[in-house]
Amino acid sequence: MTLEEVGEGLRGISERLGFNLAANFQTVWNHEKGDSYPRPDYRRAYQLLYHLNEAELGFRRPLPGEVTTVPNPRTPDALPDQVTAIREALGSIREGAGDVDAESFRDRVIDAWRRQASGDSAQGPTVVLVGGYAGSGKSEFAKFLGRLTGWPILDKDSLTRPLVDQLLIALGGEANDRSSELYREKVRPLEYRCLMESAWDNLDCGISAILDAPFVAEFSQAEWMQRFYNRCRSKRVAVASIWVQCDPDSMREYIEFRGAARDMWKMENWDQYLATMDLELRPQGPHFVVDNRLGAAIAAADQARDLLSGGGL
């Protein structure tokens, strides 16, 4: 392809998937010459355009045992149908610990997608908790599940951020503070209470919900997890807890890229913040793990989304 064709292809992907790319031949030329390194959204778009992952494109080293997650649609015999593409993207979900069945959960998501596409929503509710550290890709993965299933996404920050900012100011703190004792002890519990109450409002009406929040403290407490599972079981609600695993360098890159004011302390004190992370943390109970190190899982989700929106056909 010419530089102009590559730019046109990147802009088409941007329009389909909601990326904010102003790609032109000069942008592509700068990337090819190495004068500038592509941002995360450009790298995601390049993967979709060329049907290759970041390792194959030379943006990073491959993960151990990593293979191309979606066959190259340029090869007619390898063109995946929509269910196959979705199943490949959901393949990043694997059993973490406890009595869970990843294949069963993937089937449930695909069934929900089929019902959503056909207008048949007669099903008992499911609640999905998607947790992970800042910049891990949890919000992107939650949105991917939401698009497939039609289940509402309850994002902690979207639900509570304006109130949290004003509450912190009223208590004598700073609006974007997410690292102080004031936030942890006085404000954070209220954030999660709002999130969970919103979830129960949906579940009590038989509506499934996807909860998007770090859940670091909650997933670390076996007692919290057990109480939550018990309450869901009493209401005949299916539960899936998902921990999105990521590497520190990728998390830092995505945090820096999104440029949110609430992340300022993290970026200015990265080593101190990194020391607070337990990269081996897993939910204390039945759970799934999504391996998004180096953005691999989100890249697979992008491939599936693009196929569903007509890309590569």
C-alpha positions as CSV (number, residue, x, y, z in Angstrom):
1,M,0.0,0.0,0.0
2,T,1.1,3.6,-0.6
3,L,1.4,6.0,2.4
4,E,-1.8,7.6,1.3
5,E,-3.6,4.2,1.3
6,V,-2.3,3.3,4.7
7,G,-3.5,6.7,6.1
8,E,-6.9,6.1,4.5
9,G,-7.1,2.6,6.0
10,L,-6.2,4.0,9.5
11,R,-8.8,6.7,9.2
12,G,-11.4,4.1,8.3
13,I,-10.6,2.0,11.3
14,S,-10.7,5.1,13.4
15,E,-14.2,5.9,12.2
16,R,-15.5,2.3,12.8
17,L,-14.1,1.9,16.2
18,G,-14.2,5.4,17.6
19,F,-10.4,6.0,17.7
20,N,-9.2,9.6,17.4
21,L,-6.7,9.3,14.5
22,A,-5.9,12.1,12.1
23,A,-3.7,9.8,10.1
24,N,-2.1,11.1,6.8
25,F,0.8,10.1,4.7
26,Q,3.2,12.3,6.8
27,T,2.1,10.6,10.0
28,V,2.7,7.1,8.5
29,W,6.0,8.2,7.0
30,N,7.2,9.5,10.4
31,H,6.3,6.1,11.9
32,E,8.0,4.2,9.2
33,K,11.2,6.2,9.4
34,G,11.3,6.0,13.2
35,D,11.0,9.8,13.6
36,S,8.1,9.2,16.0
37,Y,6.8,6.2,17.8
38,P,3.1,5.4,17.3
39,R,0.8,6.1,20.2
40,P,-1.2,3.2,21.7
41,D,-4.3,4.0,19.5
42,Y,-2.2,4.1,16.3
43,R,-0.6,0.8,17.2
44,R,-4.0,-0.8,17.8
45,A,-5.1,0.5,14.4
46,Y,-2.0,-0.7,12.6
47,Q,-2.7,-4.2,14.0
48,L,-6.1,-4.1,12.5
49,L,-5.0,-2.7,9.2
50,Y,-2.2,-5.3,8.7
51,H,-3.9,-8.2,10.6
52,L,-0.7,-8.7,12.6
53,N,-0.1,-8.3,16.3
54,E,2.4,-5.8,17.9
55,A,5.2,-8.4,18.1
56,E,4.8,-9.2,14.4
57,L,4.8,-5.5,13.5
58,G,8.1,-5.0,15.5
59,F,6.5,-2.8,18.2
60,R,7.5,-5.2,21.0
61,R,8.9,-8.5,21.8
62,P,6.5,-11.5,21.8
63,L,5.1,-12.9,24.9
64,P,6.1,-16.5,25.7
65,G,4.3,-18.8,23.3
66,E,2.4,-15.9,21.7
67,V,0.8,-16.6,18.3
68,T,-1.4,-14.5,16.0
69,T,-4.8,-14.5,17.7
70,V,-6.9,-14.0,14.6
71,P,-6.1,-15.5,11.1
72,N,-5.2,-13.1,8.3
73,P,-8.5,-12.2,6.6
74,R,-6.6,-11.5,3.4
75,T,-6.4,-15.3,3.1
76,P,-9.9,-16.5,2.0
77,D,-9.6,-19.9,3.6
78,A,-8.6,-18.3,7.0
79,L,-11.4,-15.8,7.1
80,P,-13.1,-16.3,10.5
81,D,-16.8,-15.9,10.9
82,Q,-18.1,-13.6,13.7
83,V,-18.5,-16.3,16.3
84,T,-15.0,-17.6,15.7
85,A,-13.6,-14.0,15.9
86,I,-15.4,-13.4,19.2
87,R,-14.4,-16.7,20.6
88,E,-10.7,-16.0,19.7
89,A,-11.0,-12.6,21.4
90,L,-12.6,-14.2,24.5
91,G,-9.8,-16.8,24.5
92,S,-7.7,-14.4,26.6
93,I,-10.1,-15.2,29.5
94,R,-8.7,-18.2,31.4
95,E,-9.4,-19.8,34.8
96,G,-7.6,-18.0,37.6
97,A,-8.4,-19.9,40.8
98,G,-11.4,-21.5,42.4
99,D,-14.3,-23.4,40.9
100,V,-14.8,-21.6,37.6
101,D,-15.1,-22.7,34.0
102,A,-13.8,-20.3,31.4
103,E,-15.4,-22.1,28.5
104,S,-18.8,-22.0,30.1
105,F,-18.4,-18.2,30.7
106,R,-17.3,-17.6,27.1
107,D,-20.4,-19.6,25.9
108,R,-22.6,-17.4,28.1
109,V,-21.2,-14.2,26.7
110,I,-21.6,-15.5,23.1
111,D,-25.1,-16.6,23.8
112,A,-25.9,-13.2,25.2
113,W,-24.4,-11.7,22.0
114,R,-26.6,-13.9,19.9
115,R,-29.7,-13.0,21.9
116,Q,-28.8,-9.3,21.7
117,A,-28.4,-9.6,17.9
118,S,-31.7,-11.4,17.6
119,G,-33.6,-9.4,20.1
120,D,-34.1,-12.3,22.5
121,S,-33.1,-11.3,26.0
122,A,-34.9,-14.0,28.1
123,Q,-32.2,-14.9,30.5
124,G,-31.4,-14.8,34.2
125,P,-29.1,-11.9,35.1
126,T,-25.3,-12.0,35.2
127,V,-23.0,-9.7,37.0
128,V,-19.4,-9.3,35.8
129,L,-16.8,-7.6,37.9
130,V,-13.9,-6.4,35.8
131,G,-10.9,-5.3,37.9
132,G,-7.3,-4.4,37.5
133,Y,-4.8,-1.6,38.1
134,A,-5.0,1.7,36.4
135,G,-4.0,1.5,32.8
136,S,-4.3,-2.3,32.7
137,G,-7.0,-2.3,30.0
138,K,-9.9,-3.2,32.2
139,S,-12.2,-0.5,30.9
140,E,-11.6,-1.5,27.3
141,F,-12.2,-5.1,28.0
142,A,-15.4,-4.2,29.9
143,K,-16.6,-2.2,26.9
144,F,-15.9,-5.1,24.6
145,L,-18.1,-7.4,26.8
146,G,-20.7,-4.7,26.9
147,R,-20.8,-4.4,23.1
148,L,-21.2,-8.1,22.7
149,T,-23.8,-8.7,25.3
150,G,-25.8,-5.5,25.5
151,W,-25.3,-5.6,29.3
152,P,-25.0,-2.1,30.8
153,I,-21.6,-1.0,31.9
154,L,-21.3,0.6,35.4
155,D,-18.0,2.4,35.5
156,K,-17.1,3.6,39.0
157,D,-15.4,6.8,37.7
158,S,-18.3,7.7,35.4
159,L,-20.8,7.2,38.2
160,T,-19.0,9.0,41.0
161,R,-16.2,11.2,39.8
162,P,-17.9,14.6,39.9
163,L,-19.3,13.9,43.4
164,V,-15.9,12.5,44.6
165,D,-14.0,15.5,43.4
166,Q,-16.4,17.9,45.2
167,L,-16.4,15.7,48.4
168,L,-12.7,15.7,48.5
169,I,-12.6,19.5,48.3
170,A,-15.3,19.8,51.0
171,L,-13.3,17.6,53.3
172,G,-10.2,19.8,52.8
173,G,-8.5,17.7,50.2
174,E,-7.7,18.1,46.5
175,A,-10.2,17.2,43.7
176,N,-8.0,14.8,41.9
177,D,-6.5,13.2,44.9
178,R,-6.6,9.4,44.8
179,S,-3.6,8.5,46.9
180,S,-4.2,10.1,50.3
181,E,-5.5,8.6,53.5
182,L,-8.4,11.0,53.3
183,Y,-9.5,9.4,50.0
184,R,-8.9,5.8,51.1
185,E,-10.7,6.1,54.4
186,K,-13.5,8.7,53.8
187,V,-14.3,8.7,50.1
188,R,-13.4,5.4,48.5
189,P,-15.9,3.3,50.5
190,L,-18.7,5.6,49.3
191,E,-17.5,5.3,45.7
192,Y,-17.8,1.5,45.8
193,R,-21.1,1.6,47.7
194,C,-22.6,3.8,44.9
195,L,-21.3,1.4,42.3
196,M,-22.6,-1.8,44.0
197,E,-26.0,-0.2,44.8
198,S,-26.4,0.7,41.1
199,A,-25.6,-2.9,40.2
200,W,-28.2,-4.3,42.6
201,D,-30.8,-1.9,41.2
202,N,-30.2,-3.6,37.8
203,L,-29.9,-7.1,39.0
204,D,-33.1,-6.9,41.1
205,C,-34.9,-6.1,37.9
206,G,-33.3,-9.1,36.1
207,I,-30.9,-6.9,34.2
208,S,-27.3,-8.1,33.8
209,A,-24.5,-5.6,34.6
210,I,-20.8,-5.2,34.0
211,L,-18.9,-3.4,36.8
212,D,-15.7,-1.6,35.8
213,A,-13.5,-0.6,38.7
214,P,-10.1,-1.5,40.1
215,F,-11.5,-3.7,42.8
216,V,-8.0,-4.1,44.3
217,A,-9.1,-4.0,47.9
218,E,-12.3,-6.0,47.3
219,F,-10.7,-8.8,45.3
220,S,-8.0,-9.0,48.0
221,Q,-10.5,-9.9,50.7
222,A,-11.9,-13.4,50.7
223,E,-14.6,-12.3,53.1
224,W,-15.9,-9.6,50.7
225,M,-15.8,-12.0,47.8
226,Q,-17.7,-14.7,49.7
227,R,-20.4,-12.2,50.9
228,F,-20.9,-11.0,47.4
229,Y,-21.1,-14.5,45.9
230,N,-23.6,-15.5,48.7
231,R,-25.8,-12.5,48.0
232,C,-25.8,-13.2,44.2
233,R,-26.5,-16.9,44.8
234,S,-29.5,-16.0,47.0
235,K,-30.9,-13.9,44.1
236,R,-30.1,-16.5,41.4
237,V,-27.6,-14.1,39.8
238,A,-24.6,-15.6,37.9
239,V,-21.2,-14.1,38.8
240,A,-18.0,-13.7,36.9
241,S,-15.0,-11.9,38.5
242,I,-12.3,-11.0,36.0
243,W,-8.8,-9.7,36.8
244,V,-7.1,-7.9,33.9
245,Q,-3.3,-8.6,34.2
246,C,-0.9,-6.2,32.7
247,D,2.8,-5.2,32.8
248,P,4.0,-2.0,34.5
249,D,5.5,-0.4,31.3
250,S,2.2,-0.9,29.4
251,M,0.2,0.5,32.3
252,R,2.4,3.5,32.6
253,E,2.1,4.2,28.8
254,Y,-1.7,4.0,28.8
255,I,-2.0,6.2,31.9
256,E,0.3,8.8,30.4
257,F,-1.6,8.6,27.1
258,R,-5.0,9.2,28.6
259,G,-3.7,12.2,30.5
260,A,-6.4,12.2,33.2
261,A,-5.9,14.7,36.1
262,R,-6.6,12.0,38.6
263,D,-3.5,10.1,37.4
264,M,-1.1,13.1,38.0
265,W,0.2,11.8,41.3
266,K,0.9,8.4,39.8
267,M,2.9,9.8,36.9
268,E,4.9,12.2,39.1
269,N,5.6,9.4,41.7
270,W,5.7,6.3,39.5
271,D,8.3,4.3,41.4
272,Q,6.4,5.0,44.7
273,Y,3.1,4.1,43.1
274,L,4.6,0.9,41.5
275,A,5.8,-0.2,44.9
276,T,2.2,-0.3,46.1
277,M,1.2,-2.7,43.3
278,D,1.1,-6.4,43.8
279,L,1.5,-7.7,40.3
280,E,0.7,-11.2,41.5
281,L,-2.7,-10.1,43.0
282,R,-5.6,-12.3,42.1
283,P,-9.2,-12.3,43.4
284,Q,-9.6,-14.4,46.5
285,G,-12.3,-16.7,45.2
286,P,-13.6,-18.1,41.9
287,H,-12.3,-15.8,39.2
288,F,-10.9,-15.5,35.6
289,V,-7.7,-13.8,34.5
290,V,-7.3,-11.9,31.2
291,D,-3.6,-11.6,30.2
292,N,-3.3,-8.1,28.7
293,R,0.4,-7.9,29.1
294,L,1.8,-5.7,26.2
295,G,-1.9,-5.1,25.2
296,A,-2.3,-8.6,23.7
297,A,-5.9,-9.1,24.9
298,I,-7.2,-5.7,23.9
299,A,-5.6,-6.2,20.5
300,A,-7.6,-9.4,20.0
301,A,-10.8,-7.6,21.2
302,D,-10.1,-4.9,18.6
303,Q,-9.8,-7.5,15.9
304,A,-13.2,-9.0,16.8
305,R,-14.8,-5.6,17.1
306,D,-13.5,-4.6,13.7
307,L,-14.8,-7.8,12.1
308,L,-18.2,-7.3,13.6
309,S,-18.3,-3.7,12.3
310,G,-17.5,-4.8,8.8
311,G,-13.8,-4.4,8.7
312,G,-11.8,-6.9,6.7
313,L,-14.8,-8.3,5.0
